[in-house]
């Protein structure tokens, strides 16, 4: 079969979020699928060159197609399917949830990583994208038209069935993996790296991710502020990730209100290659989100041997299992208590590190890629089941 693998969601040379997941999955699919032929789709030469460089070590040839428009465009909605049909594509894979429903000669598989923008439509800035998520009508049409929907958690599967009345038979659960780059590093080496590159000289409590409202960074700041003063003196709070001042401004105001501005560090943009050291130097990792489709940072921290405190909502307990300390995302007192316990109770800390390393091994890109290949082959053999 000829499978069109859409890479247009990769829009940056340091991909994050869905772009990063897509790149990891692509690498493994091309290694393990010996049966099918692949055509990779890009919207510009720059990203084509970047991705093909990332997969240069994989000994196979892929067709490449560049289309001069992105995923959320009218050209993609009304014209793209015709291009795929002219290329005799058998299966089209879109690792995002927006695609054209106007096709006849091939089958479509999409991945719904989360439904965050349907729960928080105000996160989108353009009128058209807000309308898309408020009305839900385009998504309903797409979800009912495609042959298979991949979800990355049971929680997202449930949300999809509940919100859009999708048949569970159409949904295939494929958990994300965690990159082999994330593994325990020497703490002294990590601390030296952090001091030289980020001017962080003390042990620290870590958050990695965006600053958007559903990430619940305000609660994390309050939980840190409620730690005993001797722990605040000993441990900084490091917020790692690119700042969006629309959201980080109010967080900085809250930090100033509690008088902890000298103890909180915003790293700004970080290279992916830095992340194992950023995790490796942390005393505790905190993930306080209200909603996540999966929660890869939880696994990354666990893989690096760092104990985790996180929310007990959405998909996060699926990922964390029994290897994290949980709290309601609104309960800053419990969150603060969990942080304190991991900093002070050596026996608990070592046990959670052990559990975390074990839990992270359950999520691999090898498993994810093989499950996706299995999905392609089932559709190619006519097993639609819907």
N, C-alpha and C positions, 0 to 999 in steps of 0.2 A: 504493500500500500504506500501511497504518497501522503505523508502527513505534513500539513502546513502548521508550523510552530510559530506563533506570533510573539515576537520579541519586542514589540513597540512599547511595552510597559517599562522597559529598561531605558531610562531617559538620562542617566547620569553615569559618569565613569566611576563614581563611588556609590553604587546603587544601594538604596535602603528599602525597607518594607517589601512590597510585592515585587519590585524590580530585583531585589536581592534574592528573594525566594525563587523567582523565575530563572535567574542565572544558575543558581545551585541545581535546580531541577533539570535544566537543559543539559548541563555537564554530564549528569549521571544517566539521563535518558539516552544520550548519544553513545555513551560507553556500553550500556547494557542491552539496547535494542539492536540485535543483529539482523532482524528480519525486515524491518520497514525502512523506507526511504524518507528523508526529511528535507523540507524546504523552510528556511528560516526567513522571517519577514521583519523588515526594519522600515523606519520612516526617514532615515537619513544615513549618509555614508559614515559619519562619525561614529554612530552607535554600531553600525555594521562592523566597522574596523575594530572597535573595542571588544565586541562579543566574540568575533572570530579570533582575536588575539587570545582571549580567555580560554578558548577551546582548542588552541593550536596543537596541544599535545595529544588530542584524541585522533586516532588513526582512522578517520573516515571522511568521506566527502559529502557535503550537503549542498543542495541548491540554495540560492540566495535570491530574495526578491526585495527591492526597495520600492515602497509606495510613498508618494509625496504628501501624505496626510496622516494624522494621528488617529487614535482609537475613537475619541469623542468628537467626531466630525460628521457632517452630512454626507461627505464622500464615502466615509467608511460605512455608513448606514445604508446608502442606496446604490453604491457603485462597486464596492469591494468584493461582494459575493460573485459578481460577474467575472472579475479578474481571476478569482480562485477556480471558478468553473472552467474558464479557458485554459487554465494550467492543469486541468484533470486531477485536481486534488480529491482524495478520498475522505480524509478527515481533517477538519480544521480545529486546532486547539488554541483557545484564547485564555491565558492565565489571569483573566479579569472577567468581570460580569457584564461587560457591554460589547455586543456584537450585532451584526445585522441579522434580523429574522427572515430576510428575503433571499432564501437560497433553496435549491432543489436537488442539485447533483452531488452533494457531499453531506457528511454528517458533522455535527458541531459538538465539541466538548468545551465547557467553560469551567473556571474555578471561581467560586465565591469564597473569598478569604474571610470576610466578615460583612455584616450589614450595618457597620458603624454610621455610615452617612444617611441611613434611613432612620436611625435613632437620633442622630445629631446632624440634621440637614443644614444647620447654620454654619457648619464647618466649611461648606463650600462658599466661594466668594462670588461667582458669577451667577446671574439670574437664571440662565438656562440650566445650570447644574443644580441649583437649589430647586427649581421647578421639577427637574428629573427625579429628584429624591423625594420631594414632597408628594407628588402625584402617584408615583410608583407604577404608572401605566406602562411606560416603555419597558421597565424591568419585568412586569408581569407577562408581557408579550414575548420577550426574549426567553425567560425562564420556561415558558410553556412550549416554545418552539424548539429549543435545542434538545439534542438526543441524550446528553448526560451532563449533570452538574456535579463537579467535584467540590466537596467541602473539606475544610482542614480541622474541623472539630465536631463533636456530637452537638455541642451547643449551637454552632452555626447551622447545622442540619435542622435542629428543632426550630430555630428562628425562621428559617427559610420555609418550612412546612407551615408554621403558624401564620407568618405574615403574608405569604404569597399562595398558600393552599397548593403547594407543589406535591406531587406524588412522591412518597419516600422511595419508590422503586426507581425513580429517575436519578436519585442522589447516590453518589459513591463517596465514602469517607476515606480520605488519604491524609494522614497526619504529615505535617512538615517535619523536616529533619534539622539537625544542627551540624554545622560545618566541622570538619576534622581539625580546623585551625584552632578551635577552642578546646584547650586542655590546660591542666595545671602548669603554671610557670613558677619559677623561683621568686618568692616574695621580695627578696632584696633586689633582684634584677628588675622586677616590676616597679618597685618604689623608686629605684634610681631612674628608670625611664620616665616615670611621672614627674619627678622633680626636675629633670632636665628639659622635658618638652612642655609640661603644663604648669610648672612652678608650684607643684603640690608636694609639700614636704612632710605632712602629718599622715597618719593612718586615716582612712576615710570610709564613710557610708556612701554607697553609690546608687545612682539611678541612671539608666541609659535609655534614651528615646526622645520623642518629640515633647513639646510643651503644651499640646492641645488640651482643652478642658477635660475631655474624658480620661486623660492620663492621670488626673487627680493629683497634680504636683502640689497644689495648695495644702492638701491633707498631709502630704509627706513633709512639707516645711513645718507645719504645726506639730506633727509628731516628733520631728527633730528638736523643735523648740521646747518640747515638754520633757526631753531627756534631762537627767540630772546634770547640773552645771559642770561637774567634773568629767562627764562623758563628752559633753559639747567641747570642752577644752581639749580633750584628748583626740577626738575624732571630728574631722571636717565633713561637710555634706557636699558631695560632688554631683552636679547635674550635667551629664555628658550628652551632647547632641546639638545640632544646629538650632539656633534660637529663631523663633518667629516672634517679633516684638509685639505683635497684636496680642499674643497670649503670655509671653514672658514678662511684659511690663507689669501687670498686676501681681505676678509672682514675686518680682523684685520689691514691689511696694509692701507685700506681706512680710518679706524677709526684713525690710527696714523697720516695719512695725514691731517685730519681735527683737530687734537689735542684734541680729545674728549675721549681719552682712559680711563681717570679716571671717566668718566661719563657713560660708557657702561659696562654692566655686562653680561658675558656669564655664565649661570648657569651650563652648561653641562647637563648630564643625570638627568632627574627628574622622581620621582615615580608618577604613575597615581594618587595615593591618595593625592599627593601634589597639583595637578592642581587646584582644587577649591580655594585653598588659594592663589596660584600664580595669578590666575585671579582676585580673590576677593580683592587683595591688589593693583591692578592696577588702574591708573587714566584713561587711554585710552588703548584700544587694537588695534593693527595695523596688517592688513593682506594684504600685497602689491603684491601678486602673479601675475605672467603673466598668469598662467593657473592652474585651479583646476577642478577636476571632481565633487567635491561637496564643501567642506570647512567646516568641522565640528568645527574647532576652532572658527569660527565666531559665531556659535550657542552656544558653550560652554561659550564664553565671555558674550553674550547676556543673557544667562540663569543665569549668576552670577551677572547681573546688571551692566555690564561694557559697556560704549559707544564704538562704533566700527568705525574705519576708514578702508576702504578696496578698492581694485581695482574694476573697472567697467567691467572686462573682464570675459570670459568663464562662469562658472556656479555661480560665486560669487553673482551677483545680484539676482539670483533665491533664494539663501539662505538668503541673507541680507534683501531683500524686501525694504520697506521704512524705515527701522530701522538702516541704516548705512549712513555715509557720504562717497561718492565715488570720485575716481579720476582715470584718466588714469594711469596705472602703471609706465609710463615713465615721468609723470608730477610731479616732486619732489616738485615744488613750490605749487601746489594745495594740494598735500599730506600734506606738512608742514602746509599750511593754515588750512586744516581740523583739524589737531591735535591741533593747536593753538586755534581754535574756541571752540573745546570741552573742552579744559583746562580752558578757560577764560569766556565763555558764560554760566552762570549757568542755564538760562532758556532753552537754546538749549541742554545742557548736560542732564538735567532732562527729557526733551522730548524724547531724543534718548534712554535713559535708559528705559523709559516707553514703547516705541515702541519695543525695543529689547526684553524685557521680554514677550511681547505679540507675537512677531514674532517667538520666539523660541518654543512656545507652539504648533506651527503648525507642528513640526517635532518630532515624537515620535517613539520609537522602537516598541511600541504596534501597530501602524499603519503599520510600515514596515514589521513586522512579519506576521501580518494577510494578507497583500497583497502577501507575498511570499507563505504562506499556500494556498491562493486562486489560485495562479499560479500552485502549485503542483496538486491541486485537479482538475483544468481545464485540465491539461495534462493527469491526471489519468482517467478522463471521456472522453478522446478522442478528446478534443477541442484543436486542434493544430493551426488552422486558417492560416496556411502558405502553 
